[in-house]
Amino acid sequence: MVIEGNKKEIEAMMEFHKGNRQEGLRMQEEFASDFRTEYKEKDHCSCQKACRYHGNCKECVAIHRAHQEHVPNCMRPIINKKIKMLSELTEHTIANEIEAPKEILRKG
């Protein structure tokens, strides 16, 4: 089962956007049910960091909501994709003004 960009969940969101809430909810529950079955005993966490909360989304998200300094690693690709689209408005010149913290893993 693919989580990121899951076809069924994308179609569910299309139904929500069309105003078809009932169908969207039905499809969303179908995705959630498939997820529960598929990952009952498998690792589903996309985080590459060794972390005590790996795979425990509920506690991980609660911690990030509590300290509000940054988002969980698994959410970064989604947010970065949206930021990249916005950055296109200024030909990505913001990149010249950003320096990642030393603890961020960089591409070799």
DOSE-171469 format. One record per atom (N, C-alpha, C): residue number from 1; atom name; x, y, z. Coordinates in Angstrom, 2 decimals, always signed. Layout:
// residues N
<num=NUM, atomo=CA, east=X, north=Y, up=Z>
...
This chain:
// residues 108
<num=1, atomo=N, east=+0.84, north=-1.19, up=+0.00>
<num=1, atomo=CA, east=+0.00, north=+0.00, up=+0.00>
<num=1, atomo=C, east=+0.89, north=+1.25, up=+0.00>
<num=2, atomo=N, east=+0.60, north=+2.16, up=-0.88>
<num=2, atomo=CA, east=+1.29, north=+3.43, up=-0.93>
<num=2, atomo=C, east=+0.48, north=+4.45, up=-0.14>
<num=3, atomo=N, east=+1.14, north=+5.15, up=+0.77>
<num=3, atomo=CA, east=+0.44, north=+6.16, up=+1.56>
<num=3, atomo=C, east=+0.52, north=+7.51, up=+0.84>
<num=4, atomo=N, east=+1.76, north=+7.98, up=+0.57>
<num=4, atomo=CA, east=+1.94, north=+9.27, up=-0.08>
<num=4, atomo=C, east=+1.33, north=+9.24, up=-1.47>
<num=5, atomo=N, east=+0.44, north=+10.18, up=-1.74>
<num=5, atomo=CA, east=-0.19, north=+10.26, up=-3.05>
<num=5, atomo=C, east=-1.12, north=+9.09, up=-3.34>
<num=6, atomo=N, east=-1.73, north=+8.52, up=-2.31>
<num=6, atomo=CA, east=-2.61, north=+7.37, up=-2.48>
<num=6, atomo=C, east=-3.79, north=+7.73, up=-3.38>
<num=7, atomo=N, east=-3.98, north=+6.94, up=-4.41>
<num=7, atomo=CA, east=-5.02, north=+7.21, up=-5.42>
<num=7, atomo=C, east=-6.41, north=+7.29, up=-4.80>
<num=8, atomo=N, east=-6.73, north=+6.35, up=-3.92>
<num=8, atomo=CA, east=-8.05, north=+6.31, up=-3.30>
<num=8, atomo=C, east=-8.30, north=+7.58, up=-2.47>
<num=9, atomo=N, east=-7.30, north=+8.01, up=-1.73>
<num=9, atomo=CA, east=-7.46, north=+9.20, up=-0.89>
<num=9, atomo=C, east=-7.51, north=+10.47, up=-1.73>
<num=10, atomo=N, east=-6.77, north=+10.50, up=-2.82>
<num=10, atomo=CA, east=-6.85, north=+11.64, up=-3.73>
<num=10, atomo=C, east=-8.25, north=+11.73, up=-4.33>
<num=11, atomo=N, east=-8.81, north=+10.59, up=-4.72>
<num=11, atomo=CA, east=-10.18, north=+10.57, up=-5.25>
<num=11, atomo=C, east=-11.19, north=+10.99, up=-4.18>
<num=12, atomo=N, east=-10.94, north=+10.60, up=-2.93>
<num=12, atomo=CA, east=-11.83, north=+11.01, up=-1.83>
<num=12, atomo=C, east=-11.82, north=+12.53, up=-1.69>
<num=13, atomo=N, east=-10.63, north=+13.12, up=-1.78>
<num=13, atomo=CA, east=-10.54, north=+14.58, up=-1.67>
<num=13, atomo=C, east=-11.23, north=+15.27, up=-2.85>
<num=14, atomo=N, east=-11.17, north=+14.65, up=-4.02>
<num=14, atomo=CA, east=-11.88, north=+15.21, up=-5.18>
<num=14, atomo=C, east=-13.38, north=+15.24, up=-4.90>
<num=15, atomo=N, east=-13.89, north=+14.19, up=-4.27>
<num=15, atomo=CA, east=-15.32, north=+14.14, up=-3.92>
<num=15, atomo=C, east=-15.67, north=+15.25, up=-2.92>
<num=16, atomo=N, east=-14.80, north=+15.45, up=-1.93>
<num=16, atomo=CA, east=-15.03, north=+16.54, up=-0.96>
<num=16, atomo=C, east=-15.08, north=+17.88, up=-1.69>
<num=17, atomo=N, east=-14.14, north=+18.11, up=-2.61>
<num=17, atomo=CA, east=-14.09, north=+19.38, up=-3.34>
<num=17, atomo=C, east=-15.32, north=+19.59, up=-4.22>
<num=18, atomo=N, east=-15.90, north=+18.50, up=-4.69>
<num=18, atomo=CA, east=-17.12, north=+18.59, up=-5.51>
<num=18, atomo=C, east=-18.35, north=+18.80, up=-4.64>
<num=19, atomo=N, east=-18.17, north=+18.75, up=-3.32>
<num=19, atomo=CA, east=-19.29, north=+18.91, up=-2.41>
<num=19, atomo=C, east=-19.97, north=+17.60, up=-2.05>
<num=20, atomo=N, east=-19.40, north=+16.50, up=-2.48>
<num=20, atomo=CA, east=-19.97, north=+15.19, up=-2.20>
<num=20, atomo=C, east=-19.33, north=+14.62, up=-0.93>
<num=21, atomo=N, east=-19.69, north=+15.20, up=+0.19>
<num=21, atomo=CA, east=-19.08, north=+14.85, up=+1.48>
<num=21, atomo=C, east=-19.28, north=+13.39, up=+1.86>
<num=22, atomo=N, east=-20.48, north=+12.87, up=+1.67>
<num=22, atomo=CA, east=-20.76, north=+11.48, up=+2.04>
<num=22, atomo=C, east=-19.85, north=+10.50, up=+1.31>
<num=23, atomo=N, east=-19.70, north=+10.70, up=+0.00>
<num=23, atomo=CA, east=-18.83, north=+9.81, up=-0.79>
<num=23, atomo=C, east=-17.38, north=+10.00, up=-0.38>
<num=24, atomo=N, east=-16.98, north=+11.24, up=-0.14>
<num=24, atomo=CA, east=-15.61, north=+11.50, up=+0.31>
<num=24, atomo=C, east=-15.32, north=+10.80, up=+1.62>
<num=25, atomo=N, east=-16.27, north=+10.89, up=+2.55>
<num=25, atomo=CA, east=-16.09, north=+10.22, up=+3.85>
<num=25, atomo=C, east=-16.05, north=+8.70, up=+3.70>
<num=26, atomo=N, east=-16.88, north=+8.18, up=+2.82>
<num=26, atomo=CA, east=-16.89, north=+6.73, up=+2.59>
<num=26, atomo=C, east=-15.54, north=+6.27, up=+2.05>
<num=27, atomo=N, east=-15.03, north=+7.00, up=+1.06>
<num=27, atomo=CA, east=-13.76, north=+6.64, up=+0.46>
<num=27, atomo=C, east=-12.61, north=+6.83, up=+1.45>
<num=28, atomo=N, east=-12.70, north=+7.87, up=+2.25>
<num=28, atomo=CA, east=-11.66, north=+8.11, up=+3.25>
<num=28, atomo=C, east=-11.62, north=+6.97, up=+4.28>
<num=29, atomo=N, east=-12.78, north=+6.52, up=+4.69>
<num=29, atomo=CA, east=-12.83, north=+5.41, up=+5.64>
<num=29, atomo=C, east=-12.31, north=+4.13, up=+5.00>
<num=30, atomo=N, east=-12.56, north=+3.96, up=+3.71>
<num=30, atomo=CA, east=-12.03, north=+2.80, up=+2.99>
<num=30, atomo=C, east=-10.49, north=+2.83, up=+3.01>
<num=31, atomo=N, east=-9.92, north=+4.02, up=+2.75>
<num=31, atomo=CA, east=-8.46, north=+4.18, up=+2.82>
<num=31, atomo=C, east=-7.96, north=+3.85, up=+4.23>
<num=32, atomo=N, east=-8.62, north=+4.42, up=+5.25>
<num=32, atomo=CA, east=-8.20, north=+4.20, up=+6.64>
<num=32, atomo=C, east=-8.29, north=+2.72, up=+7.01>
<num=33, atomo=N, east=-9.34, north=+2.06, up=+6.55>
<num=33, atomo=CA, east=-9.50, north=+0.63, up=+6.82>
<num=33, atomo=C, east=-8.39, north=-0.18, up=+6.16>
<num=34, atomo=N, east=-8.10, north=+0.14, up=+4.90>
<num=34, atomo=CA, east=-6.99, north=-0.52, up=+4.20>
<num=34, atomo=C, east=-5.69, north=-0.29, up=+4.94>
<num=35, atomo=N, east=-5.48, north=+0.95, up=+5.39>
<num=35, atomo=CA, east=-4.26, north=+1.29, up=+6.13>
<num=35, atomo=C, east=-4.15, north=+0.46, up=+7.41>
<num=36, atomo=N, east=-5.24, north=+0.41, up=+8.17>
<num=36, atomo=CA, east=-5.22, north=-0.36, up=+9.43>
<num=36, atomo=C, east=-4.88, north=-1.82, up=+9.18>
<num=37, atomo=N, east=-5.43, north=-2.39, up=+8.12>
<num=37, atomo=CA, east=-5.16, north=-3.79, up=+7.79>
<num=37, atomo=C, east=-3.72, north=-3.98, up=+7.35>
<num=38, atomo=N, east=-3.28, north=-3.16, up=+6.42>
<num=38, atomo=CA, east=-1.94, north=-3.29, up=+5.84>
<num=38, atomo=C, east=-0.83, north=-3.07, up=+6.86>
<num=39, atomo=N, east=-1.02, north=-2.08, up=+7.72>
<num=39, atomo=CA, east=+0.07, north=-1.70, up=+8.63>
<num=39, atomo=C, east=-0.16, north=-2.11, up=+10.08>
<num=40, atomo=N, east=-1.02, north=-3.08, up=+10.26>
<num=40, atomo=CA, east=-1.28, north=-3.56, up=+11.62>
<num=40, atomo=C, east=+0.01, north=-3.98, up=+12.31>
<num=41, atomo=N, east=+0.87, north=-4.66, up=+11.57>
<num=41, atomo=CA, east=+2.13, north=-5.13, up=+12.15>
<num=41, atomo=C, east=+3.34, north=-4.74, up=+11.31>
<num=42, atomo=N, east=+3.20, north=-3.76, up=+10.42>
<num=42, atomo=CA, east=+4.30, north=-3.30, up=+9.57>
<num=42, atomo=C, east=+4.67, north=-1.87, up=+9.95>
<num=43, atomo=N, east=+5.89, north=-1.50, up=+9.63>
<num=43, atomo=CA, east=+6.34, north=-0.12, up=+9.84>
<num=43, atomo=C, east=+5.79, north=+0.76, up=+8.72>
<num=44, atomo=N, east=+5.09, north=+1.80, up=+9.07>
<num=44, atomo=CA, east=+4.51, north=+2.72, up=+8.08>
<num=44, atomo=C, east=+5.17, north=+4.09, up=+8.13>
<num=45, atomo=N, east=+6.06, north=+4.30, up=+9.10>
<num=45, atomo=CA, east=+6.64, north=+5.62, up=+9.33>
<num=45, atomo=C, east=+7.69, north=+5.93, up=+8.27>
<num=46, atomo=N, east=+7.54, north=+7.07, up=+7.61>
<num=46, atomo=CA, east=+8.48, north=+7.46, up=+6.56>
<num=46, atomo=C, east=+9.67, north=+8.26, up=+7.10>
<num=47, atomo=N, east=+9.67, north=+8.53, up=+8.38>
<num=47, atomo=CA, east=+10.75, north=+9.30, up=+8.99>
<num=47, atomo=C, east=+12.05, north=+8.51, up=+8.93>
<num=48, atomo=N, east=+13.12, north=+9.17, up=+8.51>
<num=48, atomo=CA, east=+14.42, north=+8.52, up=+8.40>
<num=48, atomo=C, east=+15.28, north=+8.70, up=+9.65>
<num=49, atomo=N, east=+14.79, north=+9.48, up=+10.60>
<num=49, atomo=CA, east=+15.54, north=+9.72, up=+11.83>
<num=49, atomo=C, east=+15.28, north=+8.60, up=+12.83>
<num=50, atomo=N, east=+16.33, north=+8.24, up=+13.56>
<num=50, atomo=CA, east=+16.14, north=+7.29, up=+14.66>
<num=50, atomo=C, east=+15.45, north=+8.07, up=+15.78>
<num=51, atomo=N, east=+14.28, north=+7.66, up=+16.13>
<num=51, atomo=CA, east=+13.48, north=+8.43, up=+17.08>
<num=51, atomo=C, east=+12.68, north=+7.48, up=+17.96>
<num=52, atomo=N, east=+12.57, north=+7.82, up=+19.18>
<num=52, atomo=CA, east=+11.81, north=+7.02, up=+20.14>
<num=52, atomo=C, east=+10.34, north=+6.90, up=+19.72>
<num=53, atomo=N, east=+9.82, north=+7.88, up=+18.98>
<num=53, atomo=CA, east=+8.40, north=+7.91, up=+18.61>
<num=53, atomo=C, east=+8.16, north=+7.41, up=+17.19>
<num=54, atomo=N, east=+9.18, north=+6.78, up=+16.58>
<num=54, atomo=CA, east=+9.05, north=+6.26, up=+15.21>
<num=54, atomo=C, east=+7.82, north=+5.35, up=+15.11>
<num=55, atomo=N, east=+6.92, north=+5.67, up=+14.19>
<num=55, atomo=CA, east=+5.72, north=+4.87, up=+13.98>
<num=55, atomo=C, east=+4.58, north=+5.19, up=+14.92>
<num=56, atomo=N, east=+4.80, north=+6.05, up=+15.89>
<num=56, atomo=CA, east=+3.76, north=+6.41, up=+16.85>
<num=56, atomo=C, east=+3.30, north=+7.84, up=+16.52>
<num=57, atomo=N, east=+2.53, north=+7.95, up=+15.45>
<num=57, atomo=CA, east=+2.11, north=+9.25, up=+14.92>
<num=57, atomo=C, east=+1.37, north=+10.09, up=+15.97>
<num=58, atomo=N, east=+0.53, north=+9.46, up=+16.73>
<num=58, atomo=CA, east=-0.28, north=+10.18, up=+17.70>
<num=58, atomo=C, east=+0.60, north=+10.97, up=+18.68>
<num=59, atomo=N, east=+1.59, north=+10.29, up=+19.26>
<num=59, atomo=CA, east=+2.47, north=+10.96, up=+20.22>
<num=59, atomo=C, east=+3.42, north=+11.93, up=+19.52>
<num=60, atomo=N, east=+3.93, north=+11.56, up=+18.35>
<num=60, atomo=CA, east=+4.84, north=+12.42, up=+17.60>
<num=60, atomo=C, east=+4.16, north=+13.75, up=+17.26>
<num=61, atomo=N, east=+2.98, north=+13.68, up=+16.71>
<num=61, atomo=CA, east=+2.26, north=+14.90, up=+16.33>
<num=61, atomo=C, east=+1.91, north=+15.72, up=+17.58>
<num=62, atomo=N, east=+1.54, north=+15.06, up=+18.66>
<num=62, atomo=CA, east=+1.23, north=+15.79, up=+19.90>
<num=62, atomo=C, east=+2.46, north=+16.56, up=+20.39>
<num=63, atomo=N, east=+3.61, north=+15.94, up=+20.33>
<num=63, atomo=CA, east=+4.85, north=+16.61, up=+20.76>
<num=63, atomo=C, east=+5.11, north=+17.84, up=+19.89>
<num=64, atomo=N, east=+4.99, north=+17.69, up=+18.58>
<num=64, atomo=CA, east=+5.23, north=+18.81, up=+17.67>
<num=64, atomo=C, east=+4.19, north=+19.91, up=+17.83>
<num=65, atomo=N, east=+2.95, north=+19.52, up=+18.07>
<num=65, atomo=CA, east=+1.91, north=+20.52, up=+18.33>
<num=65, atomo=C, east=+2.22, north=+21.27, up=+19.62>
<num=66, atomo=N, east=+2.76, north=+20.57, up=+20.60>
<num=66, atomo=CA, east=+3.03, north=+21.18, up=+21.90>
<num=66, atomo=C, east=+4.18, north=+22.18, up=+21.82>
<num=67, atomo=N, east=+5.30, north=+21.81, up=+21.20>
<num=67, atomo=CA, east=+6.43, north=+22.74, up=+21.19>
<num=67, atomo=C, east=+6.36, north=+23.75, up=+20.06>
<num=68, atomo=N, east=+5.67, north=+23.45, up=+18.99>
<num=68, atomo=CA, east=+5.41, north=+24.36, up=+17.86>
<num=68, atomo=C, east=+6.64, north=+25.01, up=+17.27>
<num=69, atomo=N, east=+7.77, north=+24.31, up=+17.27>
<num=69, atomo=CA, east=+8.98, north=+24.85, up=+16.65>
<num=69, atomo=C, east=+9.14, north=+24.41, up=+15.21>
<num=70, atomo=N, east=+8.76, north=+23.18, up=+14.91>
<num=70, atomo=CA, east=+8.87, north=+22.65, up=+13.56>
<num=70, atomo=C, east=+7.87, north=+21.51, up=+13.41>
<num=71, atomo=N, east=+7.78, north=+20.98, up=+12.22>
<num=71, atomo=CA, east=+6.81, north=+19.91, up=+11.95>
<num=71, atomo=C, east=+7.50, north=+18.55, up=+11.94>
<num=72, atomo=N, east=+6.75, north=+17.47, up=+12.13>
<num=72, atomo=CA, east=+7.35, north=+16.14, up=+12.07>
<num=72, atomo=C, east=+8.04, north=+15.91, up=+10.72>
<num=73, atomo=N, east=+9.11, north=+15.15, up=+10.75>
<num=73, atomo=CA, east=+9.89, north=+14.88, up=+9.52>
<num=73, atomo=C, east=+9.02, north=+14.33, up=+8.40>
<num=74, atomo=N, east=+8.03, north=+13.50, up=+8.71>
<num=74, atomo=CA, east=+7.20, north=+12.90, up=+7.67>
<num=74, atomo=C, east=+6.35, north=+13.93, up=+6.94>
<num=75, atomo=N, east=+6.11, north=+15.08, up=+7.57>
<num=75, atomo=CA, east=+5.28, north=+16.11, up=+6.94>
<num=75, atomo=C, east=+6.10, north=+17.09, up=+6.10>
<num=76, atomo=N, east=+7.40, north=+17.08, up=+6.27>
<num=76, atomo=CA, east=+8.25, north=+18.05, up=+5.58>
<num=76, atomo=C, east=+8.17, north=+17.97, up=+4.05>
<num=77, atomo=N, east=+8.21, north=+16.79, up=+3.44>
<num=77, atomo=CA, east=+8.12, north=+16.75, up=+1.97>
<num=77, atomo=C, east=+6.81, north=+17.37, up=+1.45>
<num=78, atomo=N, east=+5.72, north=+17.16, up=+2.15>
<num=78, atomo=CA, east=+4.43, north=+17.73, up=+1.72>
<num=78, atomo=C, east=+4.47, north=+19.25, up=+1.79>
<num=79, atomo=N, east=+4.96, north=+19.76, up=+2.91>
<num=79, atomo=CA, east=+5.03, north=+21.21, up=+3.10>
<num=79, atomo=C, east=+6.05, north=+21.83, up=+2.16>
<num=80, atomo=N, east=+7.22, north=+21.17, up=+2.02>
<num=80, atomo=CA, east=+8.24, north=+21.70, up=+1.11>
<num=80, atomo=C, east=+7.75, north=+21.78, up=-0.33>
<num=81, atomo=N, east=+6.94, north=+20.81, up=-0.74>
<num=81, atomo=CA, east=+6.38, north=+20.84, up=-2.10>
<num=81, atomo=C, east=+5.52, north=+22.09, up=-2.29>
<num=82, atomo=N, east=+4.71, north=+22.42, up=-1.29>
<num=82, atomo=CA, east=+3.86, north=+23.61, up=-1.36>
<num=82, atomo=C, east=+4.70, north=+24.88, up=-1.34>
<num=83, atomo=N, east=+5.73, north=+24.91, up=-0.48>
<num=83, atomo=CA, east=+6.61, north=+26.08, up=-0.39>
<num=83, atomo=C, east=+7.36, north=+26.27, up=-1.71>
<num=84, atomo=N, east=+7.80, north=+25.17, up=-2.31>
<num=84, atomo=CA, east=+8.52, north=+25.26, up=-3.59>
<num=84, atomo=C, east=+7.64, north=+25.92, up=-4.66>
<num=85, atomo=N, east=+6.36, north=+25.57, up=-4.68>
<num=85, atomo=CA, east=+5.46, north=+26.18, up=-5.66>
<num=85, atomo=C, east=+5.36, north=+27.69, up=-5.42>
<num=86, atomo=N, east=+5.27, north=+28.09, up=-4.15>
<num=86, atomo=CA, east=+5.22, north=+29.52, up=-3.83>
<num=86, atomo=C, east=+6.54, north=+30.21, up=-4.20>
<num=87, atomo=N, east=+7.64, north=+29.51, up=-3.96>
<num=87, atomo=CA, east=+8.96, north=+30.06, up=-4.23>
<num=87, atomo=C, east=+9.17, north=+30.35, up=-5.72>
<num=88, atomo=N, east=+8.43, north=+29.64, up=-6.58>
<num=88, atomo=CA, east=+8.53, north=+29.89, up=-8.01>
<num=88, atomo=C, east=+8.13, north=+31.32, up=-8.37>
<num=89, atomo=N, east=+7.31, north=+31.94, up=-7.53>
<num=89, atomo=CA, east=+6.86, north=+33.31, up=-7.79>
<num=89, atomo=C, east=+8.02, north=+34.30, up=-7.77>
<num=90, atomo=N, east=+9.10, north=+33.95, up=-7.06>
<num=90, atomo=CA, east=+10.28, north=+34.82, up=-7.01>
<num=90, atomo=C, east=+11.52, north=+34.13, up=-7.59>
<num=91, atomo=N, east=+11.29, north=+33.23, up=-8.55>
<num=91, atomo=CA, east=+12.37, north=+32.49, up=-9.19>
<num=91, atomo=C, east=+13.28, north=+31.80, up=-8.17>
<num=92, atomo=N, east=+12.70, north=+31.36, up=-7.08>
<num=92, atomo=CA, east=+13.39, north=+30.63, up=-6.01>
<num=92, atomo=C, east=+14.53, north=+31.43, up=-5.38>
<num=93, atomo=N, east=+14.49, north=+32.75, up=-5.46>
<num=93, atomo=CA, east=+15.56, north=+33.56, up=-4.89>
<num=93, atomo=C, east=+15.61, north=+33.47, up=-3.36>
<num=94, atomo=N, east=+14.57, north=+32.99, up=-2.75>
<num=94, atomo=CA, east=+14.59, north=+32.80, up=-1.29>
<num=94, atomo=C, east=+15.71, north=+31.82, up=-0.91>
<num=95, atomo=N, east=+16.06, north=+30.91, up=-1.81>
<num=95, atomo=CA, east=+17.11, north=+29.93, up=-1.53>
<num=95, atomo=C, east=+18.43, north=+30.61, up=-1.18>
<num=96, atomo=N, east=+18.66, north=+31.80, up=-1.72>
<num=96, atomo=CA, east=+19.89, north=+32.54, up=-1.41>
<num=96, atomo=C, east=+19.88, north=+33.09, up=+0.01>
<num=97, atomo=N, east=+18.73, north=+33.11, up=+0.64>
<num=97, atomo=CA, east=+18.60, north=+33.69, up=+1.97>
<num=97, atomo=C, east=+18.43, north=+32.65, up=+3.08>
<num=98, atomo=N, east=+18.46, north=+31.38, up=+2.70>
<num=98, atomo=CA, east=+18.20, north=+30.31, up=+3.67>
<num=98, atomo=C, east=+19.44, north=+29.48, up=+3.91>
<num=99, atomo=N, east=+19.73, north=+29.23, up=+5.19>
<num=99, atomo=CA, east=+20.79, north=+28.30, up=+5.54>
<num=99, atomo=C, east=+20.18, north=+27.30, up=+6.51>
<num=100, atomo=N, east=+20.22, north=+26.03, up=+6.13>
<num=100, atomo=CA, east=+19.64, north=+24.98, up=+6.97>
<num=100, atomo=C, east=+20.46, north=+24.81, up=+8.24>
<num=101, atomo=N, east=+19.81, north=+24.50, up=+9.36>
<num=101, atomo=CA, east=+20.54, north=+24.23, up=+10.59>
<num=101, atomo=C, east=+21.49, north=+23.04, up=+10.41>
<num=102, atomo=N, east=+22.56, north=+23.02, up=+11.18>
<num=102, atomo=CA, east=+23.56, north=+21.94, up=+11.05>
<num=102, atomo=C, east=+22.99, north=+20.57, up=+11.30>
<num=103, atomo=N, east=+21.96, north=+20.44, up=+12.14>
<num=103, atomo=CA, east=+21.42, north=+19.11, up=+12.45>
<num=103, atomo=C, east=+20.58, north=+18.51, up=+11.32>
<num=104, atomo=N, east=+20.26, north=+19.30, up=+10.31>
<num=104, atomo=CA, east=+19.49, north=+18.80, up=+9.18>
<num=104, atomo=C, east=+20.39, north=+17.96, up=+8.29>
<num=105, atomo=N, east=+19.92, north=+16.76, up=+7.97>
<num=105, atomo=CA, east=+20.68, north=+15.89, up=+7.08>
<num=105, atomo=C, east=+20.63, north=+16.45, up=+5.68>
<num=106, atomo=N, east=+21.77, north=+16.67, up=+5.09>
<num=106, atomo=CA, east=+21.84, north=+17.21, up=+3.73>
<num=106, atomo=C, east=+22.24, north=+16.13, up=+2.75>
<num=107, atomo=N, east=+21.88, north=+16.34, up=+1.51>
<num=107, atomo=CA, east=+22.27, north=+15.39, up=+0.46>
<num=107, atomo=C, east=+23.79, north=+15.46, up=+0.31>
<num=108, atomo=N, east=+24.40, north=+14.26, up=+0.20>
<num=108, atomo=CA, east=+25.84, north=+14.12, up=+0.12>
<num=108, atomo=C, east=+26.44, north=+14.84, up=-0.99>
